[in-house]
């Protein structure tokens, strides 16, 4: 197994937007999608999650969502149609000619996973992390939360969730204009449709994370899922080794 993360690679998505991805390891492909304001390096590589999964015999493929990381960050509203992120995910699967693979994500990455499933993706196993049922079926609350953060930068009270999110945005070098556009891509997935995602699934969530609603409720609605709680909240679970270990254990099980 190669223990080095690949250099950044690029492909053109459905509308010509250039998107980045990196990978680590060899074996069965698993596509893992990062969260909002984040990128592949921060979400999966920096704290060892990709390495933990790769060590179990996986080729871990980690895209940067449009508007994030090393991917293009267009400012035109036309670059952010509904379900653009899911379409980007399908474009990555096609570009890499993946047919037998697993799929998952953290927070917005989990929401993107649900939209890919709702629009025809056929992975073997699925991972929902940093996600509860409400975050899939009612995207408006989180959309409003982030729209408020991005349109009032520098005005949030110290220590509040909005202030913490803005601080994280600064550490990842996020582009507020592009990120506002990303909000417009959000699409609800009806609970009845979530209940049709029949693949073996794991819901991995920080024990103190209810940012996207109840992870236990999501695990109950998914027909073939188990819930694994790890230390931390929505922001801090990502830096704990238990997150990557739980995903690795599920994929290798």
NORCOR-V117741 format. One record per helix or strand of 2 or more residues. SS is the DSSP state (2 for helix, 1 for strand). FROM is the first residue (numbers start at 1). LEN is the number of residues. Records with the same first field share a line. If there is no record, write none. Layout:
# NORCOR-V117741
SS = FROM-LEN / FROM-LEN
This chain:
# NORCOR-V117741
1 = 9-4 / 18-7 / 28-6 / 58-6 / 101-6 / 125-5 / 200-7 / 225-6
2 = 40-6 / 49-6 / 77-3 / 84-12 / 108-11 / 133-5 / 140-12 / 161-12 / 176-8 / 191-4 / 215-7 / 237-3 / 241-12
